[in-house]
Amino acid sequence: MLKILLPTIMLLPTALLSPQKLLWTNTASHSLLIATISLHWLLPTYYPHKNLTQWTNIDQISAPLLVLSCWLLPLMILASQNHLQHEPLIRKRIFITTLIMVQPLLLLAFSASELMLFYITFEATLIPTLILITRWGSQPERLSAGIYLLFYTLISSLPLLVTILYLHTHTGTLHLTMLKLSHPTLTNSWTDLLLSLALLMAFMVKAPLYGLHLWLPKAHVQAPIAGSMLLAALLLKLGGYGIMRLTLLIGPLSPHLHYPFLTLALWGALMTSSICLRQTDLKSLIAYSSVSHMGLVIAASILQSHWSFSGAMILMISHGLTSSMLFCLANTTYERTHSRILLLTRGLQPLLPLMATWWLLANLTNMALPPTTNLMAELTIMIALFNWSTPTILLTGAATLLTASYTLFMLLMTQRGALPTHITSLQNSSTREHLLMTLHITPLLLLILKPEMISGMPL
């Protein structure tokens, strides 16, 4: 664990002391090295807790997410180079430092074996994202987006803190391995029902459940590209991960909790997919699409069966890479046309043919085309839900149909059609952008060859 954490912390002096010419090169290459080292966590093992230190351990559920959070830091640094070009050097340093600050917090949150540490790091990731959105966002509405993000997260996570303290007074420990050994403290009385509701609520807001998702499109639309990638690929996964970790502790969930959350999640997948069809703003379309994908993850992780857990795990990883890639593509068109409105960025395929190829690939993975892990995950989740209750196939089937239709709508709107008259000349696409897209799509295409690395199966 430390061989990743220490180099990550040493990235801070690297970012603060590198000379101007080497700033981006140093930080990006160093973080890419850390990401490469972190790949050894993926080795599948039946031994439940690898790399056990006192407060952190790594098992099948957390390893893929840890590797994903290491993998995304160099990509965020690569993606932000262009829009920070004209900023003074000190601001570039501060920006990179904020990005680097998130990573140790995320690593601790995903590997914490102690609930209090998990809670603290879960909340602390909010601060750098808030800085990114409110300082580097592109429009004045970024302040209201930041306030939305802050208050949604804080109001939902205070009950979580109370529940954690209650668990501590009752069992005398917050260590996950110890809590698994003690029999579930939360039974079916009303107070315990409210407590388990509070336990789930913070994660439901974080991995936005439909109805609690209003902060997400706002935050995504206003955030700079690195903020969007961070939100879509990692912070939403904190919610799904928290549900998977903590629902195992409180024993079998009572049906009073099951049904509202499951129906909301599946209904939300349907609703947000249909909202996507009416969007004018490219970034908010991608944001709503990630709400619908995370709805499936929430539904699967509430079921608590092996199949649904493994499906949720695979979907979290593949959605992280896919939506991050889509945000990068949206950002490349935004940097050239300075507009996110779909009507004003039509017909870019003849101008940037290679970018159009990336668009096609990203959209096909988003709508779960066969050789991708997205398809495997969605099928696994659908089978698990169908096995639990047959009518869910109607909701999931309609959601898949709508997902395919809005993805194709996005592809056709950005790439096809007549070129708007106000676009006279465009920059060519750079090698940096192609490298960025390659680093997003290659893990996605390679993971289908060995999906048990990210399926989190041996529980």
N, C-alpha and C positions, 0 to 999 in steps of 0.2 A: 504493500500500500504506500509506504513512504517513498519508494523509488519513483512513484508518479507524483506524489504530493510535493516533495521537496523541489524537484525541477520546476514544477508548476509555480511554486512560490518564488523560485529564483528567476522566473520570467519577469517579475516586477522590476528588479533592478535592471534587467536587460532592456526593458521598454523605456525605463527612465534614463539610462545612461548611454544607450547606443547613439553614435553620431547620426546626423540627419540622413546621410546618404544610405546608411545601412539599417535604418530603423525597421522598415517593413520586412526586409529580408531576414534580419536576425530573429524578430519575433515569430514570423511565419514558419521559418525553418525549424527553430527550436521547438515550437509547439507541435509541428508535424512529427518531429522525432519523438516527443512525449507520446503522441497518439500512436506511433508505431510500436513503442515499448508496451503500451497498454493493451495491445492486441493479445498478449499471452493470457489475459484474464478469460478469454473466450473458450479456452480448452474445456470441453465438457467433462464434468466429473460427477460421481455419485456421492462424493464426500460433501456433506451439506455446507460446511463453512470453511472456505479456503482463506488463506492469508489472514488468519485470525489474530487481530491485536485486541487490546482490551475493549475498545469502543467501536471498532469497525470490523466487518467481515464481508466476504464476497460469496454469494451463492448464485444459483442459476438465474434467479429473478433479477438480481442487480447487475451482474457482469455485463450483459449487453448494453444496458443503459449507461454504465460507467464508460464503456468503450465509446459509445456514441457521444457522450459529453466531452471526452478527450478529442474525438475526431472533429468535432464542429468548431473548436477554437481556431485552428489554422484557416478553416474555410471562412469564418467570420472576418478574420483579419484580412484575408485575400479579397473578400467582397467589399470591404469598406474603403479600399485604397482610393478609389476614384472620387468619392464625394467628399473626402477629407483633403483633396489635393491642395486647395487654396487656403486651408486653415493654417495659422501659425504653428510652429513646431511644438510649443508647449501644449497646445490643445490636442494635437495628434497623440502626444505622450499620454495625456489624461484619458483620452478615448480608449487607447489600447490597454491602459492600466485598468479601466473599468471592466473591459471585456475579460481581462485575465483574472480579476477579482472573483468573477462568477464561478470560474472553474473549480477552485478548491472547495468552495461552498457546495457546489453541485456534487462533487465527488464524495464529500462527507455525507451529504443528504442521502445519496443513493446507497452508501455502504454502511450507514450508521446502524449499530446493533443495539442502540440504546435510545429509547423514545425521546428523551429530553434533548439529546444532541440532534436527533432527527428534526424535532420541532424547531430548534434554534436555526439550524441551517436552512430548513424549509422556508422560514420567514426571512432569513438574511438575503436569500437570492432576490428578494423583492427590491432591495435598495439599489444595487447596480442597474437593474432593468429600469427602475424609476428614473435614475440619473440619465440613462441612455435616452429614454422617451422624452423627458421634459427638457433636456438640454440640447440633444441633437436631432429632435424631430423636425419635420419640415414646415409645419404650419402652426399658427397660434392655438389651434384646438388641442395641441398636444398637452396643454396644462389640464384641460378637463379630462382628457384620456388618462393622464397620470393619476388624477384624483379618483376617477372611477376604479382604476387598477388597485390603488392603495386601499380604498375603503371596502371594496368587495372582498379583497383578501383578508384585511384585518378583522372585519366584522365576522367573517366566517371562521377565522382561526382562533378567536378568543375562546369559544366553547371547546375547541379541541384542546387548548391548554388546560382548561378546567377539568376535562375528562382525563387527561394524562395525569394531572395531580391526584385526581380521585383514584385512579388505578394504582398510583404509587402508594397512597395511604392504605389501600385495601390489600395489595399483594406484597408491599414492602420492597419491590424492585421494579425497574423499568427495562431491565435487560431483556431483549427479545427471546433469547434462548431460555431464560428462566420463565418468562411469561408463557412460553409454549408448554412448559412442564406443569405449571399451575393450572388447575381446571378453570374454565371460563368464569370470570367474576360477574359478567353481565348476563342476567337471566331475563325472564319475560315480564317482570314488573314494569310499571309505567316509568319509574325513574330510570331504570336501566335502558328502557327503550329510548328515552330522551338522550341518555348518555351515548348510546351507540349511534343515534342520529347525529349528535354533535361531533362524534368521532369521524363520521363519514362526510359531514357537511363541508369541512374545509377543503377536502380533496375534490368534492363535487364542484365547488366553485373554481378550483384550480384547473381541473381537467374539463373544461366547462360543460356542465350538464345543461341541457336546453332549459331556459328559464333563468339560469344563473349566469348566462354567457354574455351578458350585454357589455361587459368591460372588454371582451376579447377583440371584436372588430374595431372598436375605437383605438385600442392600444396598438393593434397591428397596423392600422392605416397611418397612424401618426409616427410610429417608430421608424428610426433609420434602418437600413437593411440588416445590420448586425443585430439590432434589437428584435426585428421581426424573426430572423432565423433562430435567435435564442429562445424567444417566446414559443414559436411553433414547434421547434425540434426538441427542446429540453424542458421548459417550465411546465408545459401541458403534461409531459410525461411524469413529472413529480406527482401530479394528481392521481394518475392511473397507478403509479407505483405505490403510493400511499394506500390506496384502496386495496391493492393486492396484498400488501404487507399486513395491514391492520384488521382486515375482515377475517383473516385466518385466526387472529387472536381472540376475537369476541365470539368464537364458536360459530355454529350455524346461525345465520341471520334470521331474525323472526320475519314471518311473511308480511307483517305490517310494514317492515322496511323494504323487503324485496320488491313488492309490487309497484309502489309509487315510483321508485327510482328506475326500475326496469322499463315501465311504460313511458316515463318521461324521456329516458335515454333513447329508446327506439323511436318514439314519436318525434323526438328532437332530430334524430338522424333524417327522418322523412321531411320534417318542416324546414330544417336548414338547407337541405338539398334543393327544396323548391324555392327557398329564398335566393339561393345562388343563381337561379335562372333569371331572376329579375334585377340582378346587380348591374350597376353602371361602372362601378369602381373596381379595378382589377385586384387591388390588394385586399379589399373587403370581401371579394368573391373567394379568394384563396383562404381568408380567415374563416369565413362561414363553412367552407368545405372541411376545414380541420375540426370545426365543432361537430360536424356530422360523423367524421371518422372516429373522434374520441367518444361519441355517443355509443358506438359499437363496443369500444374498449370498456366503457363503464358497465354496459349491460353484461358483457362477458365476465368482468371481474367480480360482479355481484353474485353471479351464479356459483362461483367457487368450485367448479369441477375441473379436473385436470385438463380436459380438452379446451375449456373456455379460457383457462389461465394461459395455456400455451398460445392460443389464438390471439389473446389480448397482448401478450408479450411481443409476438411477431408483428402484429399490426402497429404497436407503438414504435418499434424500431423502423419499420419500412415507412410509416407515415412521417416520422421525424425527418428521414432523408428526403422523401418525396416533396413534402410541403416546403422544406428549406430550399430545395432546388427551384420550386415554382416561385418562391419569393425572390430568389436571385435573378431568375429570368424576368420577372416583373420589374425588378430594379434596373436591369440592363436597358429595357425599353424606356423606363422612367428617366434614366440619365441621358438618354438621347432625345426624347421628345418633351421632357419636363411635364408630363401629364399622365395621370393614372386612369383617365376616363377611357373606357373601351372604344367609344366612337371615334376618339381622336387618335387612336394608335392602330388603326386598321391597316391591313395589307402590307405587313412588313416582310413577308416571305421573299419577294423578289429582291428586296434591298439587302437583307441579311439572311442568306439561305442557310448558313451553318447554324445560326441561332434558331432558325425555324426547325432544323433537325432536332436540336435540344428541346425545343418546345414540344415537338411531337412525342419524343421519348418520355419527357416528364409527365405529359398528359396521359399517355398510355399507362404509365405506372400508377398514376393517380386513380384511374378508373379500373385498376386491377385487371390488367391483361394477363393471360395465362403464365408466361414464364417468369412472373415476378412474385416476390414474397407477399405482396399485398393480396394477391388472389388467394394464396394458401391461407393467410390469416383470416380473410373475410369468410372463406368457406368453412374453416374450422369453427369460427364464432357462430356462423349460421347453423351449422350442424348441431353445435352444443345447445343453442337456443331452441332449435326445432325439437331436439330430444327432450328438452325441459317442458315445452308447451308448443303444440303444433301451430296454432294461429300466428305465432311470431313470424312465420315464413312470409306472410303477407306484407308485414311492415318491412322486414329486411329486404325482401325482393323488390318492393317499390323503391326503397332507398337506393339499392344498387342501380336500378333503372334510371332514377333521377341523377345519380352520381355520374353515370355514363353520359347522360344528356347534357348536364352543365359543363362537364369537361370538354366535350366536343364543341359546345357553344363557345367556351373560352378559346379553344384552339382556332376555331373559324373566325371569331371576332378579331383576334390579334394578328393572325397570319394571312387570312384571305381577304377578298373584297378590294374595292378601289382604294388607292392611296389617298389620304386626305390632302387637300391642296396646300395646307400650311406647311407640310413637310417638304422642304426643298433639298436639304442635304443632311446626311447622317454620318456620324463617325462609323468607321469599320469596327467590327467586333475584335477585341484584343485577345492575345494568347492567354492573358490572365483569366479572362472570363471563360474561355474554353477549358482551361485547367480546372477552374472552379466547378464547372458542370461535370467534367469527367470524374472529379473526386467525389461528387455526389452520386453519380449514377453507377460507377463501377461496383461499390459495395452492394448496391441494390441488386445488380445482375449476378454478382458472384455468390450472394448469400443463398440463392435458391439451390445452389449445388450442395450446400451443407446446412440446411435450415435448422438442424438440431443445436447449432451453436447459439441461436438466439431464441429457441423455443421455450427455454426455461422449464423443460419437462420434469427432470428428477426433483420432485419437491422435497 
